[in-house]
Amino acid sequence: MKTVSNLKVKLFADGADLVGMKEMYANPMISGFTTNPTLMRKAGVQDYSVFARQVIKAIPDRPISFEVFADEFDSMEKQALEIASWGKNVNVKIPVTNTKKQFTGPVIERLSKAGVSLNVTAVMSLDQVQKITDCLAPETAAIISVFAGRIADTGVDPLPLMARAVDIMRAKPKSELIWASPRELLNIFQADLIGCHIITATNDILKKLALVGRDLEEYSLETVEMFYKDAKAAGYEIKVN
């Protein structure tokens, strides 16, 4: 039987709602946090840096990733240094390429050598994992976020790719692999199985941890009862002769 207590993979909460982030911070199982500009926009964040500083104040002792949004390498690097200055627990998210499909390796290499803890994001191929790993300074902690959920959305099984990514990243022992964009709770156990270091999931997935270990026949009955009660509550009728 699967149990949450046996998990070795670290659980990160992915989101940009401060109330929800504080809720997850109260859960000792949550080891860190990630966010991105898209999530912030959906959450109605108006001022990027003000919001980030509010989050860091509320969550001062677990890693939090904030992303640059410049497209030119020089500006990207300047934004990264600014974000890194906001707190010791901050990981700076750098996209694997800019919108021109130019690999951000030079930025990754310079920042990593400067001691900036990076989270290289939007990664979806082993070639990208290899090139990023080659750019990382051995002495600096770093994260590579492979979007396993988006890979699965294309009909490709992400498990072999993620397992190989773990092997590639052993060349830089201070680097950690994130299983990003999970689609279901099962992905947490899949990430754990192949030795992935971290999985980041939205609150709605993380809240399903309470279901782990449920008796399936009991869960089946609960589902039947739900359908029955909802049909009654809606006043549905089927006229039969």
C-alpha positions as protocol buffer text, in pm:
chain_id: "A"
residue {
  index: 1
  type: MET
  ca { x: 0 y: 0 z: 0 }
}
residue {
  index: 2
  type: LYS
  ca { x: 127 y: 345 z: -89 }
}
residue {
  index: 3
  type: THR
  ca { x: 190 y: 574 z: 207 }
}
residue {
  index: 4
  type: VAL
  ca { x: 288 y: 940 z: 216 }
}
residue {
  index: 5
  type: SER
  ca { x: 531 y: 882 z: 505 }
}
residue {
  index: 6
  type: ASN
  ca { x: 755 y: 666 z: 286 }
}
residue {
  index: 7
  type: LEU
  ca { x: 804 y: 928 z: 16 }
}
residue {
  index: 8
  type: LYS
  ca { x: 1160 y: 1046 z: -45 }
}
residue {
  index: 9
  type: VAL
  ca { x: 1071 y: 1302 z: -312 }
}
residue {
  index: 10
  type: LYS
  ca { x: 1033 y: 1654 z: -175 }
}
residue {
  index: 11
  type: LEU
  ca { x: 693 y: 1818 z: -221 }
}
residue {
  index: 12
  type: PHE
  ca { x: 681 y: 2178 z: -344 }
}
residue {
  index: 13
  type: ALA
  ca { x: 359 y: 2381 z: -375 }
}
residue {
  index: 14
  type: ASP
  ca { x: 307 y: 2559 z: -708 }
}
residue {
  index: 15
  type: GLY
  ca { x: 90 y: 2870 z: -707 }
}
residue {
  index: 16
  type: ALA
  ca { x: 63 y: 3245 z: -671 }
}
residue {
  index: 17
  type: ASP
  ca { x: -220 y: 3292 z: -424 }
}
residue {
  index: 18
  type: LEU
  ca { x: -70 y: 3424 z: -100 }
}
residue {
  index: 19
  type: VAL
  ca { x: -350 y: 3281 z: 116 }
}
residue {
  index: 20
  type: GLY
  ca { x: -307 y: 2939 z: -44 }
}
residue {
  index: 21
  type: MET
  ca { x: 71 y: 2958 z: -10 }
}
residue {
  index: 22
  type: LYS
  ca { x: 41 y: 3038 z: 360 }
}
residue {
  index: 23
  type: GLU
  ca { x: -196 y: 2742 z: 396 }
}
residue {
  index: 24
  type: MET
  ca { x: 60 y: 2510 z: 241 }
}
residue {
  index: 25
  type: TYR
  ca { x: 339 y: 2667 z: 450 }
}
residue {
  index: 26
  type: ALA
  ca { x: 152 y: 2548 z: 759 }
}
residue {
  index: 27
  type: ASN
  ca { x: 187 y: 2192 z: 628 }
}
residue {
  index: 28
  type: PRO
  ca { x: 526 y: 2048 z: 735 }
}
residue {
  index: 29
  type: MET
  ca { x: 517 y: 1809 z: 438 }
}
residue {
  index: 30
  type: ILE
  ca { x: 564 y: 2100 z: 197 }
}
residue {
  index: 31
  type: SER
  ca { x: 937 y: 2161 z: 153 }
}
residue {
  index: 32
  type: GLY
  ca { x: 930 y: 2456 z: -85 }
}
residue {
  index: 33
  type: PHE
  ca { x: 735 y: 2672 z: -329 }
}
residue {
  index: 34
  type: THR
  ca { x: 736 y: 2762 z: -698 }
}
residue {
  index: 35
  type: THR
  ca { x: 547 y: 3020 z: -898 }
}
residue {
  index: 36
  type: ASN
  ca { x: 564 y: 3188 z: -1238 }
}
residue {
  index: 37
  type: PRO
  ca { x: 432 y: 3501 z: -1415 }
}
residue {
  index: 38
  type: THR
  ca { x: 136 y: 3314 z: -1565 }
}
residue {
  index: 39
  type: LEU
  ca { x: 18 y: 3193 z: -1223 }
}
residue {
  index: 40
  type: MET
  ca { x: 69 y: 3542 z: -1081 }
}
residue {
  index: 41
  type: ARG
  ca { x: -139 y: 3699 z: -1357 }
}
residue {
  index: 42
  type: LYS
  ca { x: -419 y: 3445 z: -1302 }
}
residue {
  index: 43
  type: ALA
  ca { x: -410 y: 3523 z: -929 }
}
residue {
  index: 44
  type: GLY
  ca { x: -447 y: 3895 z: -999 }
}
residue {
  index: 45
  type: VAL
  ca { x: -101 y: 4001 z: -883 }
}
residue {
  index: 46
  type: GLN
  ca { x: -47 y: 4364 z: -983 }
}
residue {
  index: 47
  type: ASP
  ca { x: 309 y: 4436 z: -865 }
}
residue {
  index: 48
  type: TYR
  ca { x: 557 y: 4153 z: -920 }
}
residue {
  index: 49
  type: SER
  ca { x: 828 y: 4257 z: -674 }
}
residue {
  index: 50
  type: VAL
  ca { x: 585 y: 4367 z: -401 }
}
residue {
  index: 51
  type: PHE
  ca { x: 408 y: 4032 z: -418 }
}
residue {
  index: 52
  type: ALA
  ca { x: 736 y: 3841 z: -414 }
}
residue {
  index: 53
  type: ARG
  ca { x: 857 y: 4027 z: -105 }
}
residue {
  index: 54
  type: GLN
  ca { x: 524 y: 3956 z: 69 }
}
residue {
  index: 55
  type: VAL
  ca { x: 569 y: 3586 z: -4 }
}
residue {
  index: 56
  type: ILE
  ca { x: 929 y: 3585 z: 121 }
}
residue {
  index: 57
  type: LYS
  ca { x: 821 y: 3761 z: 442 }
}
residue {
  index: 58
  type: ALA
  ca { x: 547 y: 3503 z: 497 }
}
residue {
  index: 59
  type: ILE
  ca { x: 770 y: 3208 z: 400 }
}
residue {
  index: 60
  type: PRO
  ca { x: 1124 y: 3296 z: 513 }
}
residue {
  index: 61
  type: ASP
  ca { x: 1275 y: 2952 z: 562 }
}
residue {
  index: 62
  type: ARG
  ca { x: 1179 y: 2732 z: 265 }
}
residue {
  index: 63
  type: PRO
  ca { x: 1299 y: 2768 z: -95 }
}
residue {
  index: 64
  type: ILE
  ca { x: 1083 y: 2980 z: -324 }
}
residue {
  index: 65
  type: SER
  ca { x: 1131 y: 3023 z: -698 }
}
residue {
  index: 66
  type: PHE
  ca { x: 1059 y: 3352 z: -877 }
}
residue {
  index: 67
  type: GLU
  ca { x: 1106 y: 3391 z: -1251 }
}
residue {
  index: 68
  type: VAL
  ca { x: 1270 y: 3652 z: -1471 }
}
residue {
  index: 69
  type: PHE
  ca { x: 1061 y: 3772 z: -1763 }
}
residue {
  index: 70
  type: ALA
  ca { x: 1314 y: 3964 z: -1973 }
}
residue {
  index: 71
  type: ASP
  ca { x: 1386 y: 3817 z: -2317 }
}
residue {
  index: 72
  type: GLU
  ca { x: 1730 y: 3964 z: -2385 }
}
residue {
  index: 73
  type: PHE
  ca { x: 2017 y: 3794 z: -2205 }
}
residue {
  index: 74
  type: ASP
  ca { x: 2165 y: 4110 z: -2048 }
}
residue {
  index: 75
  type: SER
  ca { x: 1829 y: 4216 z: -1904 }
}
residue {
  index: 76
  type: MET
  ca { x: 1756 y: 3861 z: -1797 }
}
residue {
  index: 77
  type: GLU
  ca { x: 2081 y: 3851 z: -1599 }
}
residue {
  index: 78
  type: LYS
  ca { x: 2014 y: 4187 z: -1433 }
}
residue {
  index: 79
  type: GLN
  ca { x: 1664 y: 4076 z: -1332 }
}
residue {
  index: 80
  type: ALA
  ca { x: 1806 y: 3751 z: -1196 }
}
residue {
  index: 81
  type: LEU
  ca { x: 2057 y: 3932 z: -974 }
}
residue {
  index: 82
  type: GLU
  ca { x: 1784 y: 4161 z: -845 }
}
residue {
  index: 83
  type: ILE
  ca { x: 1550 y: 3870 z: -766 }
}
residue {
  index: 84
  type: ALA
  ca { x: 1833 y: 3681 z: -594 }
}
residue {
  index: 85
  type: SER
  ca { x: 1887 y: 3981 z: -364 }
}
residue {
  index: 86
  type: TRP
  ca { x: 1533 y: 3953 z: -226 }
}
residue {
  index: 87
  type: GLY
  ca { x: 1608 y: 3664 z: 8 }
}
residue {
  index: 88
  type: LYS
  ca { x: 1850 y: 3382 z: 89 }
}
residue {
  index: 89
  type: ASN
  ca { x: 1577 y: 3126 z: 23 }
}
residue {
  index: 90
  type: VAL
  ca { x: 1511 y: 3248 z: -332 }
}
residue {
  index: 91
  type: ASN
  ca { x: 1577 y: 3039 z: -641 }
}
residue {
  index: 92
  type: VAL
  ca { x: 1581 y: 3244 z: -960 }
}
residue {
  index: 93
  type: LYS
  ca { x: 1389 y: 3084 z: -1246 }
}
residue {
  index: 94
  type: ILE
  ca { x: 1557 y: 3117 z: -1584 }
}
residue {
  index: 95
  type: PRO
  ca { x: 1379 y: 2979 z: -1893 }
}
residue {
  index: 96
  type: VAL
  ca { x: 1582 y: 2725 z: -2089 }
}
residue {
  index: 97
  type: THR
  ca { x: 1549 y: 2948 z: -2397 }
}
residue {
  index: 98
  type: ASN
  ca { x: 1421 y: 3294 z: -2472 }
}
residue {
  index: 99
  type: THR
  ca { x: 1132 y: 3350 z: -2714 }
}
residue {
  index: 100
  type: LYS
  ca { x: 1382 y: 3350 z: -3003 }
}
residue {
  index: 101
  type: LYS
  ca { x: 1467 y: 2986 z: -2914 }
}
residue {
  index: 102
  type: GLN
  ca { x: 1817 y: 3090 z: -2807 }
}
residue {
  index: 103
  type: PHE
  ca { x: 1957 y: 2864 z: -2535 }
}
residue {
  index: 104
  type: THR
  ca { x: 2014 y: 3065 z: -2216 }
}
residue {
  index: 105
  type: GLY
  ca { x: 2330 y: 2871 z: -2135 }
}
residue {
  index: 106
  type: PRO
  ca { x: 2558 y: 3179 z: -2114 }
}
residue {
  index: 107
  type: VAL
  ca { x: 2324 y: 3339 z: -1857 }
}
residue {
  index: 108
  type: ILE
  ca { x: 2293 y: 3013 z: -1662 }
}
residue {
  index: 109
  type: GLU
  ca { x: 2670 y: 2968 z: -1657 }
}
residue {
  index: 110
  type: ARG
  ca { x: 2750 y: 3322 z: -1542 }
}
residue {
  index: 111
  type: LEU
  ca { x: 2483 y: 3327 z: -1270 }
}
residue {
  index: 112
  type: SER
  ca { x: 2570 y: 2981 z: -1141 }
}
residue {
  index: 113
  type: LYS
  ca { x: 2939 y: 3072 z: -1122 }
}
residue {
  index: 114
  type: ALA
  ca { x: 2836 y: 3386 z: -931 }
}
residue {
  index: 115
  type: GLY
  ca { x: 2667 y: 3168 z: -669 }
}
residue {
  index: 116
  type: VAL
  ca { x: 2305 y: 3237 z: -769 }
}
residue {
  index: 117
  type: SER
  ca { x: 2073 y: 2944 z: -694 }
}
residue {
  index: 118
  type: LEU
  ca { x: 1887 y: 2886 z: -1018 }
}
residue {
  index: 119
  type: ASN
  ca { x: 1574 y: 2702 z: -1123 }
}
residue {
  index: 120
  type: VAL
  ca { x: 1603 y: 2646 z: -1497 }
}
residue {
  index: 121
  type: THR
  ca { x: 1249 y: 2608 z: -1620 }
}
residue {
  index: 122
  type: ALA
  ca { x: 1030 y: 2504 z: -1916 }
}
residue {
  index: 123
  type: VAL
  ca { x: 1264 y: 2211 z: -1990 }
}
residue {
  index: 124
  type: MET
  ca { x: 1121 y: 1926 z: -2199 }
}
residue {
  index: 125
  type: SER
  ca { x: 1406 y: 1731 z: -2359 }
}
residue {
  index: 126
  type: LEU
  ca { x: 1710 y: 1534 z: -2246 }
}
residue {
  index: 127
  type: ASP
  ca { x: 1930 y: 1742 z: -2475 }
}
residue {
  index: 128
  type: GLN
  ca { x: 1821 y: 2050 z: -2280 }
}
residue {
  index: 129
  type: VAL
  ca { x: 1888 y: 1873 z: -1948 }
}
residue {
  index: 130
  type: GLN
  ca { x: 2239 y: 1781 z: -2064 }
}
residue {
  index: 131
  type: LYS
  ca { x: 2324 y: 2131 z: -2186 }
}
residue {
  index: 132
  type: ILE
  ca { x: 2193 y: 2292 z: -1866 }
}
residue {
  index: 133
  type: THR
  ca { x: 2384 y: 2047 z: -1646 }
}
residue {
  index: 134
  type: ASP
  ca { x: 2704 y: 2125 z: -1836 }
}
residue {
  index: 135
  type: CYS
  ca { x: 2655 y: 2497 z: -1760 }
}
residue {
  index: 136
  type: LEU
  ca { x: 2606 y: 2460 z: -1385 }
}
residue {
  index: 137
  type: ALA
  ca { x: 2886 y: 2539 z: -1142 }
}
residue {
  index: 138
  type: PRO
  ca { x: 2961 y: 2229 z: -931 }
}
residue {
  index: 139
  type: GLU
  ca { x: 2971 y: 2431 z: -610 }
}
residue {
  index: 140
  type: THR
  ca { x: 2633 y: 2607 z: -655 }
}
residue {
  index: 141
  type: ALA
  ca { x: 2293 y: 2454 z: -580 }
}
residue {
  index: 142
  type: ALA
  ca { x: 2055 y: 2447 z: -875 }
}
residue {
  index: 143
  type: ILE
  ca { x: 1722 y: 2305 z: -989 }
}
residue {
  index: 144
  type: ILE
  ca { x: 1620 y: 2187 z: -1335 }
}
residue {
  index: 145
  type: SER
  ca { x: 1242 y: 2185 z: -1388 }
}
residue {
  index: 146
  type: VAL
  ca { x: 1136 y: 1929 z: -1647 }
}
residue {
  index: 147
  type: PHE
  ca { x: 770 y: 1970 z: -1739 }
}
residue {
  index: 148
  type: ALA
  ca { x: 676 y: 1603 z: -1722 }
}
residue {
  index: 149
  type: GLY
  ca { x: 304 y: 1680 z: -1729 }
}
residue {
  index: 150
  type: ARG
  ca { x: 330 y: 1872 z: -2055 }
}
residue {
  index: 151
  type: ILE
  ca { x: 544 y: 1596 z: -2201 }
}
residue {
  index: 152
  type: ALA
  ca { x: 269 y: 1347 z: -2108 }
}
residue {
  index: 153
  type: ASP
  ca { x: 12 y: 1575 z: -2273 }
}
residue {
  index: 154
  type: THR
  ca { x: 184 y: 1507 z: -2606 }
}
residue {
  index: 155
  type: GLY
  ca { x: 132 y: 1132 z: -2568 }
}
residue {
  index: 156
  type: VAL
  ca { x: 490 y: 1063 z: -2455 }
}
residue {
  index: 157
  type: ASP
  ca { x: 555 y: 867 z: -2135 }
}
residue {
  index: 158
  type: PRO
  ca { x: 771 y: 1101 z: -1923 }
}
residue {
  index: 159
  type: LEU
  ca { x: 898 y: 831 z: -1683 }
}
residue {
  index: 160
  type: PRO
  ca { x: 1195 y: 707 z: -1891 }
}
residue {
  index: 161
  type: LEU
  ca { x: 1292 y: 1064 z: -1975 }
}
residue {
  index: 162
  type: MET
  ca { x: 1278 y: 1172 z: -1610 }
}
residue {
  index: 163
  type: ALA
  ca { x: 1479 y: 870 z: -1497 }
}
residue {
  index: 164
  type: ARG
  ca { x: 1747 y: 950 z: -1753 }
}
residue {
  index: 165
  type: ALA
  ca { x: 1748 y: 1316 z: -1643 }
}
residue {
  index: 166
  type: VAL
  ca { x: 1828 y: 1202 z: -1288 }
}
residue {
  index: 167
  type: ASP
  ca { x: 2128 y: 1009 z: -1426 }
}
residue {
  index: 168
  type: ILE
  ca { x: 2253 y: 1303 z: -1632 }
}
residue {
  index: 169
  type: MET
  ca { x: 2234 y: 1542 z: -1338 }
}
residue {
  index: 170
  type: ARG
  ca { x: 2452 y: 1322 z: -1117 }
}
residue {
  index: 171
  type: ALA
  ca { x: 2744 y: 1498 z: -1283 }
}
residue {
  index: 172
  type: LYS
  ca { x: 2652 y: 1802 z: -1071 }
}
residue {
  index: 173
  type: PRO
  ca { x: 2564 y: 1661 z: -724 }
}
residue {
  index: 174
  type: LYS
  ca { x: 2425 y: 1993 z: -601 }
}
residue {
  index: 175
  type: SER
  ca { x: 2164 y: 1998 z: -876 }
}
residue {
  index: 176
  type: GLU
  ca { x: 1809 y: 1871 z: -822 }
}
residue {
  index: 177
  type: LEU
  ca { x: 1545 y: 1762 z: -1070 }
}
residue {
  index: 178
  type: ILE
  ca { x: 1188 y: 1891 z: -1040 }
}
residue {
  index: 179
  type: TRP
  ca { x: 898 y: 1694 z: -1186 }
}
residue {
  index: 180
  type: ALA
  ca { x: 695 y: 1994 z: -1298 }
}
residue {
  index: 181
  type: SER
  ca { x: 333 y: 2030 z: -1413 }
}
residue {
  index: 182
  type: PRO
  ca { x: 200 y: 1702 z: -1267 }
}
residue {
  index: 183
  type: ARG
  ca { x: -151 y: 1610 z: -1375 }
}
residue {
  index: 184
  type: GLU
  ca { x: -255 y: 1376 z: -1094 }
}
residue {
  index: 185
  type: LEU
  ca { x: -150 y: 1260 z: -749 }
}
residue {
  index: 186
  type: LEU
  ca { x: -6 y: 937 z: -892 }
}
residue {
  index: 187
  type: ASN
  ca { x: 272 y: 1149 z: -1046 }
}
residue {
  index: 188
  type: ILE
  ca { x: 411 y: 1209 z: -697 }
}
residue {
  index: 189
  type: PHE
  ca { x: 468 y: 836 z: -651 }
}
residue {
  index: 190
  type: GLN
  ca { x: 605 y: 804 z: -1005 }
}
residue {
  index: 191
  type: ALA
  ca { x: 854 y: 1082 z: -935 }
}
residue {
  index: 192
  type: ASP
  ca { x: 953 y: 912 z: -611 }
}
residue {
  index: 193
  type: LEU
  ca { x: 998 y: 578 z: -790 }
}
residue {
  index: 194
  type: ILE
  ca { x: 1257 y: 706 z: -1037 }
}
residue {
  index: 195
  type: GLY
  ca { x: 1454 y: 906 z: -779 }
}
residue {
  index: 196
  type: CYS
  ca { x: 1338 y: 1252 z: -880 }
}
residue {
  index: 197
  type: HIS
  ca { x: 1441 y: 1498 z: -611 }
}
residue {
  index: 198
  type: ILE
  ca { x: 1137 y: 1730 z: -611 }
}
residue {
  index: 199
  type: ILE
  ca { x: 784 y: 1744 z: -749 }
}
residue {
  index: 200
  type: THR
  ca { x: 595 y: 2071 z: -756 }
}
residue {
  index: 201
  type: ALA
  ca { x: 216 y: 2056 z: -764 }
}
residue {
  index: 202
  type: THR
  ca { x: -79 y: 2289 z: -733 }
}
residue {
  index: 203
  type: ASN
  ca { x: -276 y: 2295 z: -409 }
}
residue {
  index: 204
  type: ASP
  ca { x: -568 y: 2100 z: -558 }
}
residue {
  index: 205
  type: ILE
  ca { x: -336 y: 1804 z: -627 }
}
residue {
  index: 206
  type: LEU
  ca { x: -153 y: 1829 z: -295 }
}
residue {
  index: 207
  type: LYS
  ca { x: -482 y: 1827 z: -105 }
}
residue {
  index: 208
  type: LYS
  ca { x: -550 y: 1482 z: -251 }
}
residue {
  index: 209
  type: LEU
  ca { x: -270 y: 1344 z: -32 }
}
residue {
  index: 210
  type: ALA
  ca { x: -543 y: 1278 z: 224 }
}
residue {
  index: 211
  type: LEU
  ca { x: -679 y: 1011 z: -12 }
}
residue {
  index: 212
  type: VAL
  ca { x: -359 y: 806 z: -17 }
}
residue {
  index: 213
  type: GLY
  ca { x: -420 y: 462 z: 132 }
}
residue {
  index: 214
  type: ARG
  ca { x: -798 y: 481 z: 111 }
}
residue {
  index: 215
  type: ASP
  ca { x: -986 y: 150 z: 95 }
}
residue {
  index: 216
  type: LEU
  ca { x: -1103 y: 139 z: -268 }
}
residue {
  index: 217
  type: GLU
  ca { x: -1430 y: -41 z: -203 }
}
residue {
  index: 218
  type: GLU
  ca { x: -1513 y: 215 z: 64 }
}
residue {
  index: 219
  type: TYR
  ca { x: -1419 y: 489 z: -180 }
}
residue {
  index: 220
  type: SER
  ca { x: -1643 y: 324 z: -441 }
}
residue {
  index: 221
  type: LEU
  ca { x: -1939 y: 333 z: -202 }
}
residue {
  index: 222
  type: GLU
  ca { x: -1872 y: 698 z: -120 }
}
residue {
  index: 223
  type: THR
  ca { x: -1880 y: 777 z: -493 }
}
residue {
  index: 224
  type: VAL
  ca { x: -2210 y: 592 z: -541 }
}
residue {
  index: 225
  type: GLU
  ca { x: -2357 y: 783 z: -247 }
}
residue {
  index: 226
  type: MET
  ca { x: -2242 y: 1113 z: -399 }
}
residue {
  index: 227
  type: PHE
  ca { x: -2415 y: 1038 z: -730 }
}
residue {
  index: 228
  type: TYR
  ca { x: -2732 y: 933 z: -548 }
}
residue {
  index: 229
  type: LYS
  ca { x: -2746 y: 1241 z: -323 }
}
residue {
  index: 230
  type: ASP
  ca { x: -2675 y: 1482 z: -611 }
}
residue {
  index: 231
  type: ALA
  ca { x: -2950 y: 1328 z: -826 }
}
residue {
  index: 232
  type: LYS
  ca { x: -3195 y: 1364 z: -538 }
}
residue {
  index: 233
  type: ALA
  ca { x: -3084 y: 1720 z: -460 }
}
residue {
  index: 234
  type: ALA
  ca { x: -3129 y: 1819 z: -825 }
}
residue {
  index: 235
  type: GLY
  ca { x: -3482 y: 1672 z: -828 }
}
residue {
  index: 236
  type: TYR
  ca { x: -3410 y: 1453 z: -1128 }
}
residue {
  index: 237
  type: GLU
  ca { x: -3682 y: 1211 z: -1239 }
}
residue {
  index: 238
  type: ILE
  ca { x: -3701 y: 940 z: -1500 }
}
residue {
  index: 239
  type: LYS
  ca { x: -4056 y: 857 z: -1599 }
}
residue {
  index: 240
  type: VAL
  ca { x: -4106 y: 487 z: -1654 }
}
residue {
  index: 241
  type: ASN
  ca { x: -4412 y: 301 z: -1777 }
}
